[in-house]
Amino acid sequence: MSPDVAVVGSGPNGLVAAVLLARAGRRVLLLEAADRFGGGLRSGELTLPGRVHDLGATVMAMTLASPAFRELRLQGVEFAHPPVAAAHPFDDRPAVLVHRGARRTAEGLGRDAGAWLATAGATARAGLPLVELLLKPLGPWTVPPSTFARAARFGTMAALPATTFARRAFSTVEGRAVIAGMAAHSVLDLRSPITAGYGLLLASLAHLVGWPLVRGGSQVLADALVAELRSLGGEAVTGHRVHRLAELDAPAIVLDVTPRQLMSMADLPGGYLRRLRRFRHGPGVFKLDWALDGPVPWRDPAVAGAGTVHLGGTLEEIVLSEAETAAGRHSPRPYVLLVQPYAADPTRGGHTLWAYCHVPHGSDVDMTDAVESQIERYAPGFRDRVLARHAMGPAALEAANPNLVGGDISGGLASLGQFVRRPVWSPAPWRTPLPGVFLCSSSTPPGPGAHGMGGWQAARLALRP
């Protein structure tokens, strides 16, 4: 029997769309080109046998906060919280620790305690209704009217460049640096508008839902979604690459692919095609995984309890690193986003480590030494702990997951111009001009993150009569 809906691609957005459509009674066929489901949610033994590494997403704050995942209420997935959500070490002073509690975090910021509570703390106090509004930038909303007032207050801060916001709101080296480390997740020049918003949202999520990992690896979440789909009568197939939409025999098609892939899969109307061609991808990442013989020997022992560690020093140093990347150059002292899964999840076969730095789009430069030098800077003797390492530059990342064009893990530049215009400006950008064909990847609103909201929006549209 032919399916009602074919879903192409099994990243978090494709998986969410498939499950929601199956729950609505549709016969769903999920097709994945790789040999495993998950896209950015895959895990594997990258270094040594028995060592579980996440190939893509590993910290799941957006997952816990997402309206899509809260609606799904998946069974069999356990989230493991580290003792400390995030840490930001320095050369000459104690690290800033971002705890689940906003007040406890603020206590570590000295003169900037009040500033933290008035910014990241206030955003967290606005609660999940504000997150729902931010993750549904084009609706539909179910938030109370009071949330719109809080959103307006958030918006006055969020619209600013991270540099401007950090210097206006905070007076200490520590306060400014920790916001810069948060904002650098955007993979943007921190002198750009809305980078403060990315930093504030991520910092507030640490207080609101935490920054957990999936116990056993991110693959567990992907596998749970596939199991749910199959329990509802859906079919899920790996190793099946769709080259053209004409291959699919279904009245509705949901695509968890980038605009570039969509353009190769279908004959699109000229106007839409021209707009898609204007879609911009951002910088790439250079990712490293390590198997260690013990924990990272941080100079500040408090960093050992953090699931996520931001390595980059002061605001000025992080801004310089991200500006270099945005200009197409490789920073000799890159901002490094590092995750030590063993701080939260002891089930991954030992002390594994995950990190990346930002690099120009499509870079072929090996950044291993630069990344490890940044770790050594704050953890002397780190290299002596390394049993094995695995590196993936932009080309390798794209080969493993075609949605990572040029190593871009955001599905497209997350700038102000493309915040809503993803991939084109439209009241419903998940709908394509082709009848019954929908786009749901992170190239659609609300953009990057393991939140599944692109899939939620595409499924909602596909279910309309």
C-alpha positions as CSV (number, residue, x, y, z in Angstrom):
1,M,0.0,0.0,0.0
2,S,1.4,3.4,-0.9
3,P,2.1,5.8,2.0
4,D,0.1,9.0,2.6
5,V,3.4,10.8,3.4
6,A,7.0,10.2,2.5
7,V,9.5,11.8,4.8
8,V,13.0,12.2,3.4
9,G,15.8,12.5,5.9
10,S,15.8,11.4,9.5
11,G,17.4,14.3,11.4
12,P,15.5,15.5,14.4
13,N,13.1,17.6,12.2
14,G,12.3,14.7,9.9
15,L,11.8,12.3,12.8
16,V,9.5,14.7,14.6
17,A,7.5,15.3,11.4
18,A,7.2,11.5,10.7
19,V,6.0,10.7,14.2
20,L,3.5,13.5,14.4
21,L,2.0,12.6,11.0
22,A,1.8,8.9,12.1
23,R,0.0,9.9,15.3
24,A,-2.5,11.8,13.2
25,G,-3.3,8.6,11.4
26,R,-1.3,9.0,8.2
27,R,0.6,6.1,6.7
28,V,4.2,7.3,6.8
29,L,7.3,6.1,4.9
30,L,10.6,7.5,6.3
31,L,13.6,7.3,4.0
32,E,17.2,7.8,5.1
33,A,20.2,7.7,2.8
34,A,22.7,6.8,5.6
35,D,23.0,3.4,7.2
36,R,21.6,4.7,10.5
37,F,18.8,7.0,11.4
38,G,19.3,10.3,13.2
39,G,21.2,12.8,11.0
40,G,22.6,15.1,13.6
41,L,21.5,12.7,16.4
42,R,23.8,9.8,15.6
43,S,26.4,8.2,17.9
44,G,29.2,5.8,17.2
45,E,32.5,4.3,18.2
46,L,34.8,7.0,16.6
47,T,37.9,6.3,18.6
48,L,38.2,3.0,20.5
49,P,35.8,0.0,20.7
50,G,33.2,0.6,23.4
51,R,33.7,4.4,23.4
52,V,30.4,6.1,22.5
53,H,30.7,9.5,20.8
54,D,28.0,11.7,19.5
55,L,28.6,12.5,15.8
56,G,26.6,15.7,16.0
57,A,24.3,17.2,18.6
58,T,25.1,16.2,22.1
59,V,23.7,18.8,24.6
60,M,20.0,18.8,24.5
61,A,18.7,22.0,26.2
62,M,16.7,22.8,23.1
63,T,15.1,19.4,23.1
64,L,13.8,19.7,26.6
65,A,12.5,23.2,25.9
66,S,10.9,22.4,22.6
67,P,7.1,22.4,22.2
68,A,7.5,19.6,19.7
69,F,9.3,17.2,22.0
70,R,7.1,18.2,24.9
71,E,4.1,17.3,22.8
72,L,5.6,13.9,21.8
73,R,6.3,12.8,25.4
74,L,8.7,10.0,24.2
75,Q,9.3,7.0,26.4
76,G,12.6,5.3,27.0
77,V,14.8,8.4,26.7
78,E,16.7,9.5,29.9
79,F,18.3,12.9,30.1
80,A,21.5,13.0,32.2
81,H,22.3,16.4,33.8
82,P,25.9,17.3,34.7
83,P,26.6,18.8,38.1
84,V,27.4,22.1,36.3
85,A,25.7,23.1,33.1
86,A,28.6,25.1,31.6
87,A,31.9,26.5,32.7
88,H,34.1,29.3,31.3
89,P,37.7,29.1,32.5
90,F,40.3,31.9,32.4
91,D,44.0,32.2,32.5
92,D,44.3,34.2,35.6
93,R,41.1,33.8,37.7
94,P,38.6,31.2,38.7
95,A,36.2,29.9,36.1
96,V,32.6,31.1,35.8
97,L,30.2,28.3,36.5
98,V,26.7,28.4,35.0
99,H,24.5,26.3,37.4
100,R,20.9,25.3,37.1
101,G,20.1,28.0,39.6
102,A,20.3,31.6,38.4
103,R,21.1,32.9,41.8
104,R,23.8,30.4,42.4
105,T,25.3,31.4,39.1
106,A,25.0,35.1,39.9
107,E,26.8,34.6,43.2
108,G,29.9,33.6,41.2
109,L,29.9,36.9,39.2
110,G,30.6,39.3,42.0
111,R,29.6,42.9,40.9
112,D,27.7,41.4,37.9
113,A,25.4,39.3,40.0
114,G,22.5,41.7,39.6
115,A,23.2,42.1,35.9
116,W,23.0,38.3,35.4
117,L,19.7,38.1,37.3
118,A,18.3,41.0,35.3
119,T,19.2,39.5,31.9
120,A,19.7,35.7,31.7
121,G,17.8,35.2,35.0
122,A,14.8,37.3,33.8
123,T,14.7,35.4,30.5
124,A,14.6,32.1,32.4
125,R,11.8,33.5,34.7
126,A,9.7,34.2,31.7
127,G,9.5,30.4,31.4
128,L,8.6,28.0,28.6
129,P,5.9,30.3,27.1
130,L,8.7,32.7,26.0
131,V,10.7,29.8,24.6
132,E,7.6,28.7,22.7
133,L,7.2,32.1,21.2
134,L,10.9,32.2,20.1
135,L,10.7,28.7,18.6
136,K,7.5,29.6,16.7
137,P,8.6,32.9,15.2
138,L,5.7,32.6,12.7
139,G,3.1,31.0,15.0
140,P,0.7,29.5,15.8
141,W,1.0,30.5,19.5
142,T,-0.7,29.3,22.6
143,V,1.1,31.7,24.9
144,P,-0.6,34.0,27.4
145,P,-0.7,37.7,26.6
146,S,1.7,38.5,29.5
147,T,4.4,36.6,27.6
148,F,4.3,39.1,24.8
149,A,5.3,41.9,27.2
150,R,8.2,39.7,28.4
151,A,9.1,38.9,24.8
152,A,9.3,42.6,24.1
153,R,11.7,43.1,27.0
154,F,13.8,40.2,25.8
155,G,13.7,41.6,22.3
156,T,15.3,44.9,23.3
157,M,18.3,43.0,24.6
158,A,18.3,40.2,22.1
159,A,18.4,42.5,19.0
160,L,21.8,43.8,20.0
161,P,25.2,42.6,19.0
162,A,26.7,40.5,21.8
163,T,29.6,42.9,22.0
164,T,27.3,45.9,22.7
165,F,25.1,44.0,25.1
166,A,28.0,42.5,27.1
167,R,29.6,45.9,27.6
168,R,26.3,47.7,28.4
169,A,25.0,45.0,30.8
170,F,28.1,43.7,32.5
171,S,31.1,45.5,34.1
172,T,33.4,42.6,34.9
173,V,35.7,40.5,32.7
174,E,33.9,37.4,33.9
175,G,30.4,38.6,33.1
176,R,31.3,39.9,29.7
177,A,33.2,36.7,28.8
178,V,30.5,34.2,29.8
179,I,27.9,36.0,27.6
180,A,30.4,36.0,24.7
181,G,30.9,32.3,25.1
182,M,27.2,31.7,25.0
183,A,26.6,34.0,22.0
184,A,29.4,32.3,20.1
185,H,27.2,29.2,19.6
186,S,25.5,31.3,16.9
187,V,28.6,30.9,14.7
188,L,28.4,34.6,13.8
189,D,30.6,37.6,14.1
190,L,29.7,38.8,17.6
191,R,29.5,42.3,16.4
192,S,26.4,41.3,14.4
193,P,22.8,42.1,15.5
194,I,20.8,39.4,17.4
195,T,23.9,37.6,18.6
196,A,23.0,38.8,22.2
197,G,19.7,37.0,21.7
198,Y,21.4,33.6,21.0
199,G,23.6,34.0,24.1
200,L,20.7,35.1,26.4
201,L,18.5,32.2,25.3
202,L,21.1,29.6,25.8
203,A,22.1,30.9,29.2
204,S,18.5,31.1,30.3
205,L,17.9,27.5,29.2
206,A,20.6,26.4,31.6
207,H,18.4,27.7,34.4
208,L,15.1,26.7,32.9
209,V,15.6,23.1,31.7
210,G,19.4,22.5,32.1
211,W,22.0,21.4,29.5
212,P,21.7,17.6,29.7
213,L,22.9,14.8,27.5
214,V,20.9,11.8,26.4
215,R,22.1,8.8,28.5
216,G,23.8,6.4,26.2
217,G,24.3,8.8,23.4
218,S,22.1,11.0,21.1
219,Q,21.4,8.0,19.0
220,V,19.1,6.8,21.7
221,L,16.8,9.7,21.1
222,A,16.8,9.0,17.3
223,D,16.1,5.3,17.9
224,A,13.3,6.1,20.2
225,L,11.6,8.3,17.6
226,V,12.0,5.6,14.9
227,A,10.6,3.0,17.4
228,E,7.6,5.3,18.0
229,L,7.0,5.7,14.3
230,R,7.1,1.9,13.7
231,S,4.8,1.3,16.6
232,L,2.2,3.5,14.9
233,G,2.5,1.5,11.7
234,G,5.0,3.7,9.9
235,E,7.8,2.2,7.8
236,A,11.4,3.4,8.2
237,V,14.2,2.5,5.8
238,T,17.9,3.3,5.8
239,G,20.3,3.2,2.9
240,H,17.7,4.7,0.5
241,R,18.9,7.9,-1.1
242,V,16.2,9.9,-2.9
243,H,17.6,11.7,-6.0
244,R,14.4,13.1,-7.5
245,L,11.0,13.7,-6.0
246,A,9.5,11.8,-9.0
247,E,10.8,8.6,-7.4
248,L,8.3,9.0,-4.5
249,D,4.7,7.7,-4.8
250,A,3.0,9.7,-2.1
251,P,0.5,12.6,-2.1
252,A,2.5,14.5,0.5
253,I,6.3,14.7,0.9
254,V,8.2,16.2,3.8
255,L,11.9,17.0,3.2
256,D,14.5,17.2,5.9
257,V,17.1,18.6,3.4
258,T,18.8,21.9,2.6
259,P,17.7,24.2,-0.1
260,R,20.7,23.0,-2.2
261,Q,19.4,19.5,-2.1
262,L,15.8,20.5,-2.8
263,M,17.0,22.4,-6.0
264,S,18.6,19.2,-7.2
265,M,15.6,17.0,-6.4
266,A,12.8,18.9,-8.2
267,D,12.0,21.3,-11.0
268,L,11.1,24.5,-9.1
269,P,9.2,27.6,-10.3
270,G,11.7,30.3,-11.4
271,G,10.9,32.9,-8.8
272,Y,11.2,30.4,-5.9
273,L,14.3,29.0,-7.4
274,R,16.0,32.4,-7.6
275,R,15.1,33.1,-4.0
276,L,16.5,29.7,-2.9
277,R,19.7,30.5,-4.7
278,R,20.2,33.6,-2.5
279,F,20.1,31.5,0.7
280,R,23.5,31.7,2.4
281,H,25.4,29.0,4.3
282,G,27.6,30.1,7.2
283,P,31.0,29.1,8.5
284,G,31.9,25.5,9.1
285,V,33.2,23.6,12.1
286,F,36.3,21.4,12.7
287,K,35.2,18.7,15.1
288,L,37.4,16.4,17.3
289,D,36.6,13.5,19.5
290,W,39.0,11.9,22.0
291,A,39.2,8.8,24.1
292,L,41.1,9.7,27.3
293,D,42.6,7.6,30.0
294,G,41.1,9.8,32.7
295,P,39.3,13.1,33.1
296,V,40.7,16.4,31.6
297,P,43.2,17.8,34.1
298,W,41.7,21.3,34.4
299,R,43.8,23.9,36.2
300,D,40.6,25.0,37.9
301,P,39.1,21.8,39.4
302,A,35.6,23.2,39.4
303,V,35.5,22.9,35.6
304,A,35.6,19.1,35.9
305,G,31.9,19.0,36.8
306,A,30.7,20.9,33.8
307,G,29.0,19.2,30.9
308,T,29.9,22.0,28.5
309,V,33.1,24.2,28.6
310,H,33.6,27.3,26.6
311,L,37.3,27.9,25.8
312,G,38.2,31.3,24.5
313,G,39.2,33.6,27.4
314,T,37.9,37.2,27.5
315,L,35.1,38.9,25.5
316,E,37.8,40.6,23.3
317,E,39.5,37.3,22.5
318,I,36.3,35.5,21.6
319,V,35.1,38.4,19.5
320,L,38.4,38.4,17.6
321,S,38.3,34.6,17.0
322,E,34.8,34.8,15.6
323,A,35.5,37.9,13.5
324,E,38.4,36.0,11.9
325,T,36.2,33.1,11.0
326,A,33.5,35.4,9.6
327,A,36.2,37.1,7.4
328,G,37.3,33.7,6.0
329,R,40.4,33.3,8.1
330,H,41.5,30.7,10.6
331,S,42.0,32.0,14.1
332,P,45.3,30.8,15.7
333,R,43.5,30.8,19.1
334,P,40.0,29.7,18.2
335,Y,37.0,29.7,20.4
336,V,36.4,26.1,21.3
337,L,33.1,24.6,22.4
338,L,33.9,21.4,24.4
339,V,31.7,18.8,25.9
340,Q,32.8,16.2,28.5
341,P,30.0,13.6,28.5
342,Y,31.5,11.7,31.4
343,A,30.5,14.5,33.7
344,A,26.9,13.6,33.2
345,D,26.8,10.1,31.6
346,P,29.1,7.3,32.8
347,T,27.6,4.8,30.4
348,R,29.6,5.8,27.3
349,G,32.5,3.4,27.9
350,G,35.0,5.7,29.6
351,H,36.3,9.2,29.4
352,T,35.3,10.5,26.0
353,L,35.5,14.1,24.9
354,W,33.9,16.1,22.1
355,A,34.9,19.6,20.8
356,Y,34.8,21.8,17.8
357,C,36.0,25.2,16.6
358,H,34.6,27.4,13.9
359,V,36.4,27.6,10.6
360,P,35.6,29.3,7.2
361,H,33.0,27.6,5.1
362,G,34.5,24.6,3.3
363,S,37.8,24.9,5.1
364,D,40.4,22.1,4.5
365,V,42.8,23.2,7.3
366,D,43.5,20.7,10.1
367,M,42.8,22.6,13.3
368,T,43.7,19.7,15.6
369,D,46.8,21.4,17.1
370,A,45.0,24.8,17.5
371,V,42.1,23.2,19.3
372,E,44.3,21.0,21.6
373,S,46.5,24.0,22.4
374,Q,43.4,25.9,23.6
375,I,42.6,22.9,25.9
376,E,46.2,22.6,27.1
377,R,46.0,26.3,27.9
378,Y,43.4,25.6,30.6
379,A,44.3,22.0,31.3
380,P,48.0,21.5,31.2
381,G,48.9,17.8,30.5
382,F,45.7,17.2,28.5
383,R,47.6,15.7,25.6
384,D,49.1,13.1,27.9
385,R,45.6,11.8,28.6
386,V,44.8,11.1,24.9
387,L,44.5,7.5,23.9
388,A,43.0,8.1,20.5
389,R,41.5,11.0,18.5
390,H,39.1,11.4,15.6
391,A,39.0,14.5,13.5
392,M,36.3,15.7,11.0
393,G,36.7,18.9,9.0
394,P,33.9,20.4,6.9
395,A,34.3,17.9,4.0
396,A,34.1,14.9,6.3
397,L,31.1,16.3,8.1
398,E,29.3,17.0,4.9
399,A,30.1,13.5,3.6
400,A,28.6,12.0,6.8
401,N,25.6,14.3,6.7
402,P,24.8,16.2,3.4
403,N,22.8,18.8,5.4
404,L,26.1,20.1,6.8
405,V,27.0,22.0,3.7
406,G,30.6,23.2,3.9
407,G,30.6,22.1,7.5
408,D,27.8,24.5,8.4
409,I,26.0,22.8,11.3
410,S,23.4,25.6,11.5
411,G,21.6,24.7,8.2
412,G,22.4,28.2,6.9
413,L,23.8,31.4,8.2
414,A,21.8,32.3,11.4
415,S,22.0,36.1,10.8
416,L,19.3,38.6,11.2
417,G,18.5,38.6,7.5
418,Q,18.0,34.8,7.6
419,F,16.4,34.5,11.0
420,V,12.9,34.3,9.6
421,R,13.8,34.3,5.9
422,R,14.7,30.6,6.1
423,P,15.0,29.7,3.2
424,V,12.8,32.4,1.7
425,W,10.5,35.0,3.1
426,S,7.0,33.5,3.4
427,P,4.2,33.4,6.0
428,A,4.7,29.6,5.8
429,P,8.3,28.9,4.6
430,W,7.9,25.2,5.3
431,R,5.5,25.0,2.3
432,T,7.1,24.9,-1.1
433,P,5.4,25.9,-4.4
434,L,5.1,22.3,-5.3
435,P,1.7,20.9,-4.3
436,G,2.0,18.6,-1.2
437,V,5.8,19.2,-0.8
438,F,7.1,20.6,2.4
439,L,10.6,21.5,3.7
440,C,11.4,20.9,7.4
441,S,15.2,21.1,7.9
442,S,17.1,23.6,10.1
443,S,17.2,25.7,6.9
444,T,13.6,26.7,7.9
445,P,12.5,28.6,11.0
446,P,13.4,28.6,13.8
447,G,16.8,27.4,12.6
448,P,19.5,25.3,14.2
449,G,19.1,23.1,17.3
450,A,17.8,19.7,18.1
451,H,14.3,21.0,18.8
452,G,12.3,19.4,15.9
453,M,10.3,22.5,15.4
454,G,10.8,22.6,11.6
455,G,9.3,19.1,11.5
456,W,6.5,20.2,13.8
457,Q,5.6,23.1,11.5
458,A,5.8,21.1,8.3
459,A,3.7,18.3,9.7
460,R,1.1,20.8,10.8
461,L,0.8,22.2,7.3
462,A,0.8,18.7,5.7
463,L,-2.2,17.8,7.9
464,R,-4.3,20.7,6.6
465,P,-7.1,19.7,4.2
